[in-house]
């Protein structure tokens, strides 16, 4: 087995374990359920409620699609790709009318590029996908390839953990006497400069960013561990739910929502 194969096996191991444990639950891909609901609601508010052809790259077990449909989304077609076959199998059972496929955003020969082109999406979602690719060059290359496959006027919605957010949050944590947060071993947080540059070079317009999670992170990653330090983060703590309902104030959120449109 090559070093690359060893690395890929090590990377997929936790996801396979979570797929076995949590099945079709959102927890299989993201432990913070309050934030998961926040970001799916942000996606829902960003697209038309009827008639869209929605493609979710990094769809996991289909939990985001399931929640979008429960919120009232009525797409004309659904498709999703993920690197883990266990997730794809769960998504196919959960949403039988969707077209789900195995994807590999790091390979130029992957079948996913033809699947994206053939589907002709009007909306494409990338939620915590690019951060799983090793290195800024790989992240930019994958995003550029995705953009090349998209038809004109396709809306792009990206939700990723950002280095700028991590740095600002850790400054605030330092002032509260809390230890700095670090990137997970299998993640590499993105930079706004890279995403913005790549989208512009890929003929995208109307590029915007919103640090929608800042208020929530002040509650869940600052005040909760400061006043209740026994467990951090305690995803189910009441203070987290409270702060998730407050109007967002930018500056300290790890996750940003970035929107653009293919011209």
C-alpha positions in Angstrom: 0.0 0.0 0.0 1.4 3.4 -0.9 1.8 6.4 1.4 -1.1 8.1 -0.4 -3.4 5.1 0.1 -2.4 4.9 3.8 -3.2 8.6 4.2 -6.6 8.3 2.4 -7.5 5.2 4.5 -6.6 7.1 7.7 -8.6 10.2 6.6 -11.7 8.1 5.8 -11.6 6.0 9.0 -13.4 8.4 11.3 -16.1 9.1 8.7 -16.7 5.4 8.3 -17.0 5.0 12.0 -19.5 7.9 12.3 -21.5 6.5 9.4 -21.8 3.2 11.2 -22.7 4.8 14.5 -25.1 7.7 13.4 -26.5 6.2 10.1 -28.7 9.0 8.5 -28.3 11.5 11.4 -26.6 14.8 10.8 -24.2 13.8 13.5 -22.5 11.5 11.1 -20.9 14.4 9.4 -21.0 17.3 12.0 -21.3 17.0 15.7 -22.6 20.5 16.3 -26.3 20.1 15.5 -27.3 23.6 16.4 -24.8 25.0 13.9 -25.9 22.3 11.4 -29.4 23.6 11.6 -28.2 27.2 11.3 -26.3 26.6 8.1 -29.0 24.6 6.4 -31.5 27.4 7.2 -28.9 29.8 5.6 -28.8 27.7 2.5 -32.6 27.5 2.4 -32.8 31.3 2.6 -30.3 31.7 -0.2 -32.2 29.8 -3.0 -35.6 29.8 -4.7 -38.1 27.5 -3.0 -39.3 25.8 -6.2 -37.9 24.5 -9.4 -34.1 24.5 -8.6 -31.8 21.8 -9.7 -29.7 21.4 -6.5 -26.3 19.7 -6.4 -24.7 19.1 -3.0 -21.0 18.3 -3.3 -20.0 16.7 -0.1 -23.6 15.6 0.6 -22.6 13.0 3.3 -25.6 10.9 4.2 -28.1 13.3 2.7 -29.0 14.9 6.0 -28.8 18.5 4.6 -31.1 17.6 1.7 -33.5 16.0 4.1 -33.7 19.1 6.3 -34.0 21.4 3.2 -37.0 19.3 2.0 -38.6 19.5 5.5 -38.2 23.3 5.5 -40.2 23.4 2.3 -37.8 23.3 -0.6 -39.4 21.9 -3.7 -36.5 21.3 -6.2 -37.1 20.0 -9.7 -34.1 17.7 -9.3 -31.6 16.7 -6.6 -28.1 15.3 -6.9 -25.2 14.8 -4.5 -21.7 13.5 -4.4 -19.5 12.3 -1.5 -16.1 10.5 -1.2 -17.5 7.9 1.2 -19.5 5.1 -0.4 -21.3 4.4 3.0 -22.7 7.9 3.0 -23.8 7.6 -0.6 -25.6 4.3 0.1 -27.4 5.9 3.1 -28.4 9.0 1.0 -29.8 6.8 -1.8 -32.1 5.0 0.7 -33.0 8.2 2.5 -33.9 10.2 -0.7 -34.6 7.7 -3.4 -35.5 10.3 -6.0 -32.0 11.9 -5.8 -29.0 11.0 -8.0 -26.1 10.4 -5.6 -22.6 9.4 -6.7 -19.1 8.9 -5.5 -16.9 11.9 -6.1 -13.2 12.7 -6.0 -12.5 16.4 -6.2 -8.7 15.8 -6.3 -8.6 13.7 -9.5 -9.0 15.3 -12.9 -10.1 11.9 -14.2 -12.9 11.5 -11.7 -16.4 10.7 -13.0 -17.8 13.4 -10.8 -16.8 16.1 -13.3 -19.0 14.6 -16.0 -21.8 14.1 -13.4 -21.7 17.7 -12.5 -21.9 18.8 -16.2 -24.6 16.4 -17.1 -26.8 17.4 -14.1 -26.8 21.1 -15.1 -27.3 22.5 -11.6 -28.9 25.8 -11.0 -27.6 25.7 -7.4 -24.4 24.0 -6.2 -23.6 23.6 -2.5 -20.1 23.0 -1.0 -20.4 22.6 2.7 -17.2 21.8 4.6 -15.8 20.0 1.5 -12.7 22.1 0.5 -11.4 22.1 4.1 -11.0 18.3 3.8 -8.5 18.7 0.9 -4.9 18.9 1.8 -3.2 22.2 1.0 -4.3 25.6 -0.4 -3.3 24.6 -3.9 -5.6 21.5 -3.9 -8.4 23.6 -2.5 -8.1 26.2 -5.2 -7.8 23.6 -8.0 -10.9 21.7 -6.8 -13.0 24.9 -6.6 -11.8 26.0 -10.0 -12.7 22.6 -11.6 -16.1 22.7 -10.0 -16.7 26.2 -11.4 -15.7 25.1 -14.9 -18.4 22.4 -14.8 -21.2 24.8 -13.9 -23.6 26.3 -16.4 -24.1 30.1 -16.6 -26.2 31.7 -13.9 -25.6 28.7 -11.5 -25.7 29.9 -7.9 -22.7 28.8 -5.8 -23.1 28.5 -2.0 -20.0 27.7 0.0 -19.8 27.1 3.8 -16.3 26.6 5.1 -14.3 27.1 8.3 -12.0 30.0 7.7 -8.5 30.8 9.0 -9.4 34.5 9.5 -12.3 33.4 11.8 -10.1 31.1 13.8 -7.5 33.8 14.4 -10.0 36.3 15.6 -11.8 33.8 17.8 -8.6 32.8 19.4 -7.7 36.4 20.2 -11.0 36.7 22.1 -10.5 33.3 23.8 -7.1 34.5 25.0 -8.7 37.6 26.6 -11.1 35.2 28.4 -8.2 33.0 29.5 -9.2 30.1 27.3 -6.8 27.9 25.3 -6.6 28.5 21.6 -8.7 26.3 19.3 -6.8 24.3 16.6 -7.8 22.9 13.3 -8.8 19.2 13.4 -6.2 16.8 12.2 -8.1 16.1 9.0 -9.1 19.7 8.2 -7.2 22.7 6.7 -9.2 25.9 7.1 -9.5 28.1 4.1 -8.5 31.7 3.5 -10.9 34.3 2.1 -8.2 35.5 -0.3 -8.0 32.1 -1.9 -11.7 31.6 -2.3 -12.3 35.1 -3.6 -9.4 34.9 -6.1 -10.5 31.5 -7.4 -14.1 32.5 -7.9 -13.2 35.7 -9.7 -10.7 33.8 -12.0 -13.5 31.3 -12.7 -15.8 34.0 -14.1 -18.0 34.3 -11.0 -19.8 37.5 -10.1 -21.8 38.8 -7.1 -19.3 37.3 -4.7 -20.2 37.9 -1.1 -19.2 36.6 2.3 -21.1 36.6 5.6 -19.6 35.6 8.9 -23.0 34.2 9.9 -21.7 32.1 12.8 -20.0 34.8 14.8 -22.7 35.5 17.4 -23.2 31.8 17.9 -19.5 31.2 18.5 -19.3 34.0 21.1 -21.9 31.9 23.0 -20.7 28.4 22.3 -16.9 28.8 22.1 -16.4 31.8 24.5 -19.1 32.2 27.1 -20.1 28.5 27.5 -16.5 27.3 28.2 -15.8 30.4 30.3 -18.7 29.9 32.7 -19.1 26.1 32.3 -15.6 24.9 31.7 -16.1 21.2 32.5 -17.0 20.2 28.9 -15.8 22.1 25.8 -17.5 22.4 23.5 -20.8 21.3 25.0 -22.9 21.3 21.8 -26.2 20.8 23.7 -25.7 23.5 26.3 -28.8 25.9 26.5 -26.6 28.9 26.0 -25.7 27.7 22.5 -29.3 27.4 21.5 -30.0 30.9 22.9 -27.1 32.5 21.0 -28.0 30.7 17.7 -31.3 32.7 17.7 -29.6 36.2 18.1 -28.9 38.4 15.1 -25.3 37.8 13.9 -22.5 40.2 14.5 -19.5 39.5 12.3 -16.0 39.0 13.6 -15.5 35.8 15.5 -17.3 33.0 13.6 -15.3 30.0 12.3 -17.7 29.3 9.5 -18.6 31.7 6.8 -21.2 31.5 4.0 -19.9 32.6 0.6 -22.2 33.2 -2.3 -21.5 33.7 -6.0 -23.0 33.3 -9.4 -21.4 31.8 -12.5 -21.4 34.4 -15.3 
